[in-house]
Amino acid sequence: MKFLHTADWHIGRKLQGVDLLEEQKYILEKLIETIKEHNPDFLIIAGDLYDRSVPSREATALLQQILVEINIECALPIFAISGNHDSRERLSVGEAWFSQHSFYLHTEMKQVFSKIEFGNADIYMLPYFEPYEAREYFSDDTLTSHHLATKRVIDEIYKNMDDNKINILIAHTFVAGSLETDSEREISVGTVENVAVDVFEKFDYVALGHLHNPNAASSDRIKYSGSPLAYSFGEANQIKGVRIVEITKDRFDEKFLPLEPRRKMYNIVADYNEIFSKKYQEKFDCKNGFFSMELSGLEGITDPMPRIKEFYPNTLLLKAKSKKSDNNNTSEVTKEVLTKSPFELIENFYKEQVNEELTDKQKETLIKIIGEVEVDEAN
């Protein structure tokens, strides 16, 4: 059995206000070329098909076009789940007839218990869900975190798992110990979103979505595919693509297939005058690439961007390179703000001021408030 694992398409995404729809169309057409070249048995999309819960008309049209090309024109079965960016209601419109064309889409937690049999495989599809959904489903008030809720769901699957079959799980979550980048909006805050990797140990393969780095998880059979495109300058040096997996009960082989984008991203750290030399420009695709500039030598230059854009027209970020302090030390307060989540900052502040730990109820309330704020900011 051979399949492709992809995730985090984020159709409709913008980069510093620049619409990436043409870049997404280009890279997804590259995915279709990969499908035709490798002839897999099916395609997995592990969540976040859209970037917004209310996608634009153009984003909706592009997703529909790509899915038609893959599912109908290439006659390839698709197994897809909703992610934390997707609107379940919008994404699941037409779900009843999707499966008639071998397009299996799950948007509700409870659907994971309806496994899909495909050849010698049982495929379990677990869309993104909040802990309260598991609490309501199992009537269990102790399921207060993503880890506890996901473990409860997976333990329920294990009760009826057929060990003679190839068991595949598709999920959209943050596995503990994985590496995130700056373009993933947090599923939750603090550490409550982490799901321990050993929760999934009985599956033959776990196809994950949410983190954009394809090397975010180190387990051999629990993998993120990563996003097909870089969606922030923090991802500029990551290789993007899709995973191809060949699996039987006796053999497992997996490798990453890179997809080359139409435009590359570059993080430039240099002196202002240096970037205009021909020798320096030869290092980059100056006319087409997306650029983030951190430059020294900007003193006395009131508006450097027009000249920069003559040579690097797609410069989206510009900041002055900070001078190192005399003692070369950053204050502890600044380090804390840069490295800790909002939840951790508030939790530590409360402890310092009151000399007590937050109660479970206070933590749950705080998580809900911060989550609502982040959703408002994202929209």
matplotlib code that plots the C-alpha trace (Angstrom):
import matplotlib.pyplot as plt

x = [0.0, 1.4, 0.0, 0.9, 0.7, 0.2, -1.4, -1.7, -2.5, -3.9, -5.5, -6.2, -3.1, -1.4, 2.2, 2.6, -0.6, 0.4, -2.0, -0.4, -3.2, -1.1, 1.8, -0.6, -2.1, 1.4, 2.6, -0.6, -0.3, 3.2, 1.5, -0.7, 2.4, 3.8, 0.6, 0.8, 4.5, 4.2, 0.7, -0.2, -3.3, -4.7, -3.9, -4.1, -4.8, -4.3, -6.2, -6.1, -7.2, -8.2, -6.4, -9.6, -12.9, -14.6, -12.5, -12.7, -14.6, -11.2, -9.8, -13.0, -12.7, -9.1, -9.7, -12.6, -10.5, -7.6, -9.8, -11.6, -8.3, -7.1, -10.2, -12.1, -9.6, -6.8, -9.4, -7.5, -9.2, -8.8, -8.8, -9.1, -9.9, -10.6, -7.9, -8.1, -8.2, -11.1, -14.8, -16.3, -19.7, -18.3, -15.8, -18.3, -20.9, -21.4, -19.9, -22.8, -21.9, -18.1, -17.7, -19.5, -16.5, -14.0, -13.5, -13.7, -13.9, -14.3, -15.0, -16.4, -14.5, -17.0, -16.4, -13.0, -14.8, -16.2, -13.0, -12.7, -11.6, -9.3, -7.7, -5.8, -5.9, -8.1, -8.0, -9.0, -9.6, -9.5, -10.2, -9.1, -11.3, -11.4, -11.3, -14.8, -16.1, -14.5, -15.9, -19.4, -19.0, -17.6, -19.5, -16.1, -15.2, -11.6, -10.7, -9.4, -6.5, -5.8, -3.5, -6.2, -8.9, -6.9, -5.7, -9.3, -10.3, -7.3, -7.8, -11.4, -10.1, -7.6, -10.4, -11.6, -8.4, -7.7, -4.0, -4.0, -4.7, -2.5, -3.8, -3.4, -4.4, -4.9, -4.9, -4.4, -2.7, 0.6, 2.6, 4.8, 8.5, 7.8, 9.3, 7.0, 7.7, 6.2, 3.5, 1.4, -1.3, -1.4, -4.1, -4.3, -1.8, 0.8, 1.5, -2.1, -2.2, 0.7, -0.3, 2.3, 3.8, 3.3, -0.5, -0.2, 2.3, 0.0, -0.6, 1.4, 1.5, 0.2, -0.2, -0.1, -1.1, -0.7, 3.1, 4.6, 8.1, 8.1, 10.9, 9.0, 8.5, 11.3, 9.4, 9.8, 6.1, 4.6, 5.2, 4.2, 4.1, 4.6, 3.0, 3.6, 4.7, 6.6, 4.1, 6.4, 10.0, 10.8, 10.2, 12.4, 15.1, 12.7, 12.4, 8.7, 6.9, 4.9, 5.6, 5.3, 4.7, 4.8, 3.6, 2.6, 2.4, 5.9, 7.6, 7.6, 9.3, 8.8, 10.5, 10.0, 9.5, 10.4, 8.2, 9.9, 8.0, 7.5, 9.1, 11.6, 11.8, 15.0, 16.1, 18.7, 21.0, 23.5, 24.6, 22.4, 25.0, 26.1, 22.8, 23.1, 26.3, 26.0, 28.1, 25.7, 22.6, 23.9, 23.2, 19.4, 16.4, 16.1, 13.2, 10.9, 11.8, 10.1, 12.5, 12.8, 15.6, 17.5, 20.0, 22.7, 23.8, 20.3, 21.3, 20.2, 18.2, 14.6, 12.9, 15.1, 12.3, 11.9, 15.5, 15.5, 12.4, 14.2, 16.5, 14.3, 10.7, 9.1, 10.7, 7.9, 9.8, 12.4, 14.0, 17.1, 19.8, 20.0, 23.4, 24.8, 24.8, 28.1, 27.8, 26.1, 23.4, 19.6, 17.6, 15.9, 12.5, 13.0, 14.1, 11.0, 8.6, 10.3, 10.3, 7.2, 3.5, 0.9, -0.4, 3.0, 3.6, 0.3, 0.7, 4.2, 3.0, 0.1, 2.5, 4.9, 2.2, -0.1, 2.5, 0.0, -0.5, -3.5, -6.3, -7.5, -10.6, -8.6, -6.3, -9.3, -10.8, -7.5, -7.0, -10.5, -10.0, -6.6, -8.0, -10.8, -8.4, -6.2, -9.1, -10.2, -6.7, -6.4, -9.6]
y = [0.0, 3.4, 6.8, 10.5, 12.5, 16.2, 18.8, 22.5, 23.9, 27.1, 28.2, 31.9, 32.7, 36.1, 36.9, 40.4, 41.4, 39.8, 37.3, 33.9, 32.3, 32.1, 30.6, 28.0, 27.2, 26.6, 24.4, 22.3, 21.7, 20.5, 18.1, 16.8, 16.2, 14.2, 12.2, 11.3, 10.4, 8.1, 6.7, 6.3, 4.4, 7.5, 11.0, 12.1, 15.8, 16.2, 19.4, 23.1, 23.0, 26.7, 29.5, 31.1, 29.8, 32.0, 31.7, 34.0, 33.1, 32.8, 30.5, 28.3, 28.1, 27.1, 24.3, 23.0, 23.0, 21.1, 18.5, 17.9, 17.4, 15.0, 13.1, 13.0, 13.6, 11.6, 9.1, 9.2, 8.6, 11.3, 11.1, 14.6, 16.1, 19.6, 21.5, 24.3, 26.9, 25.3, 25.9, 22.4, 23.5, 25.1, 22.4, 19.6, 20.9, 18.0, 15.4, 13.0, 12.7, 13.1, 9.5, 8.2, 9.5, 8.0, 11.4, 10.8, 14.0, 14.0, 17.2, 15.8, 14.1, 11.2, 10.3, 8.8, 5.8, 5.0, 3.6, 3.4, 0.1, 0.5, -2.7, -4.3, -1.0, 0.5, 4.3, 6.4, 10.1, 12.4, 16.1, 18.9, 19.1, 20.9, 19.0, 20.0, 17.9, 14.8, 15.7, 15.9, 12.7, 10.6, 12.4, 12.8, 16.1, 15.1, 15.5, 19.1, 19.1, 18.1, 15.3, 13.8, 14.2, 12.7, 9.8, 9.0, 9.0, 6.8, 4.4, 3.9, 3.1, 0.6, -1.4, -2.5, -2.2, -5.1, -5.9, -8.0, -4.9, -1.9, 0.8, 4.4, 7.5, 10.9, 13.7, 17.5, 18.2, 19.3, 16.2, 16.9, 17.4, 18.7, 21.8, 24.7, 27.8, 31.3, 30.8, 28.3, 29.9, 28.0, 25.4, 26.5, 28.1, 27.1, 23.4, 22.1, 21.5, 19.0, 15.3, 12.8, 10.8, 7.5, 7.9, 6.8, 3.9, 1.2, 2.7, 1.6, 5.2, 8.5, 11.3, 14.6, 18.1, 21.5, 22.0, 23.4, 21.9, 18.4, 17.4, 18.6, 15.1, 12.6, 9.4, 7.0, 6.4, 9.5, 12.3, 15.8, 16.4, 20.1, 22.8, 22.6, 26.3, 28.5, 30.7, 33.0, 34.1, 31.8, 28.9, 30.3, 27.7, 24.7, 22.3, 21.9, 19.0, 15.8, 12.4, 9.2, 6.1, 2.5, 0.1, -3.5, -5.4, -6.6, -3.6, 0.2, 2.8, 6.5, 9.4, 13.1, 14.4, 18.2, 20.5, 23.6, 26.8, 29.5, 32.1, 31.6, 33.4, 35.0, 36.5, 39.1, 40.3, 42.8, 46.4, 48.7, 49.6, 46.0, 44.7, 46.9, 45.4, 43.1, 40.4, 40.3, 40.2, 37.2, 35.1, 35.6, 35.6, 39.3, 40.1, 37.2, 36.2, 37.4, 39.3, 40.1, 42.7, 43.3, 46.0, 48.0, 51.4, 52.9, 55.9, 59.1, 57.4, 58.5, 56.3, 53.3, 51.1, 52.8, 52.2, 48.7, 47.8, 48.9, 45.9, 43.6, 44.5, 41.9, 43.1, 42.6, 43.3, 45.9, 46.5, 48.1, 45.7, 46.2, 47.1, 44.8, 46.2, 46.7, 43.6, 41.6, 40.4, 40.6, 41.3, 38.3, 40.1, 40.3, 36.7, 35.6, 37.6, 36.2, 32.5, 32.0, 31.8, 34.3, 31.5, 30.9, 34.7, 35.2, 32.0, 33.1, 36.6, 35.3, 33.1, 35.9, 38.3, 35.9, 33.2, 30.6, 28.3, 28.8, 26.4, 24.1, 26.2, 29.4, 27.8, 26.6, 30.1, 31.8, 29.4, 30.2, 34.0, 33.9, 31.7, 34.1, 37.0, 35.2, 34.3, 37.9, 39.0, 36.4, 37.6]
z = [0.0, -1.0, -0.1, 0.0, 3.3, 3.1, 5.4, 6.2, 2.7, 4.3, 1.1, 1.3, 3.4, 3.1, 3.8, 5.3, 3.5, 0.2, -1.3, -1.8, -3.8, -7.0, -5.1, -3.6, -7.0, -8.3, -5.5, -5.5, -9.2, -8.4, -5.9, -8.7, -10.8, -7.9, -7.7, -11.4, -11.1, -8.1, -8.6, -4.9, -3.7, -1.9, -0.6, 3.1, 3.9, 7.7, 8.3, 7.7, 4.1, 4.5, 6.4, 7.6, 9.0, 6.4, 3.3, 0.4, -2.8, -4.6, -1.9, -2.1, -5.9, -5.8, -3.2, -5.2, -8.4, -6.8, -5.2, -8.4, -10.3, -7.6, -6.7, -10.0, -12.9, -11.3, -9.7, -6.4, -3.1, -0.5, 3.2, 4.8, 8.2, 9.4, 11.3, 13.8, 11.0, 9.1, 9.6, 10.1, 8.8, 5.6, 4.9, 5.4, 2.9, 0.5, 2.9, 2.2, -1.5, -1.2, 0.0, -3.1, -5.0, -2.5, -0.9, 2.9, 5.0, 8.8, 10.7, 14.0, 16.8, 17.1, 13.4, 14.4, 15.8, 12.3, 10.8, 7.0, 5.5, 2.6, 1.3, 4.2, 6.2, 8.8, 8.6, 11.6, 11.0, 14.0, 13.1, 15.4, 18.4, 21.8, 25.1, 26.0, 23.1, 24.6, 28.0, 26.6, 24.5, 27.3, 30.1, 31.8, 33.5, 34.0, 30.3, 30.7, 28.3, 24.7, 26.0, 28.3, 25.7, 22.9, 25.0, 26.0, 22.3, 21.2, 24.1, 22.9, 19.4, 20.8, 22.4, 18.9, 16.9, 14.6, 15.0, 11.8, 9.7, 8.9, 11.3, 10.2, 12.1, 10.6, 13.2, 13.6, 16.8, 18.6, 19.6, 22.7, 21.8, 18.3, 16.9, 16.0, 13.9, 14.0, 11.4, 13.3, 15.4, 18.7, 19.1, 22.7, 25.1, 27.5, 27.4, 27.5, 23.8, 23.9, 23.3, 24.4, 21.5, 23.3, 23.0, 19.4, 19.8, 18.5, 15.1, 12.1, 10.9, 12.2, 9.6, 11.5, 10.6, 12.4, 12.5, 9.3, 9.8, 8.2, 10.6, 13.7, 15.1, 15.4, 15.6, 12.6, 12.2, 13.7, 11.2, 10.2, 6.5, 7.0, 4.9, 1.1, 1.2, 3.6, 5.3, 7.3, 7.0, 10.0, 7.6, 4.8, 5.2, 5.6, 2.7, 1.8, 0.2, 0.8, 2.4, 0.4, 2.5, 1.5, 4.1, 4.8, 8.0, 7.5, 5.8, 6.2, 4.0, 4.1, 2.5, 1.9, -1.6, -1.9, -3.9, -5.4, -4.9, -7.6, -5.4, -2.6, 0.7, 1.9, 5.2, 4.6, 7.4, 5.9, 5.6, 3.7, 1.1, 0.7, -0.7, -3.8, -5.1, -8.1, -6.4, -3.4, -5.6, -7.5, -4.4, -4.7, -7.1, -6.5, -8.9, -7.8, -4.3, -1.1, 1.1, 4.8, 5.4, 8.7, 7.8, 9.5, 8.2, 8.0, 10.2, 8.5, 5.8, 6.2, 3.6, 2.5, 1.1, -2.4, -3.3, -1.8, -3.9, -7.1, -6.6, -4.5, -5.5, -3.2, 0.0, 2.6, 5.9, 6.8, 10.2, 11.5, 12.7, 16.5, 17.9, 20.5, 24.0, 25.8, 27.9, 25.1, 27.5, 27.0, 30.1, 31.7, 31.4, 27.6, 27.4, 29.2, 27.0, 23.8, 24.9, 26.9, 25.9, 27.1, 29.4, 31.0, 31.5, 33.3, 35.3, 36.5, 37.2, 39.3, 41.3, 42.0, 43.1, 45.1, 46.0, 44.9, 41.9, 39.6, 40.3, 37.6, 37.2, 36.9, 34.3, 32.3, 32.4, 31.5, 28.5, 27.3, 27.5, 25.8, 23.1, 22.4, 22.2, 19.8, 17.6, 17.5, 16.6, 13.8, 12.3]

ax = plt.figure().add_subplot(projection="3d")
ax.plot(x, y, z, "-o")
ax.set_aspect("equal")
plt.show()
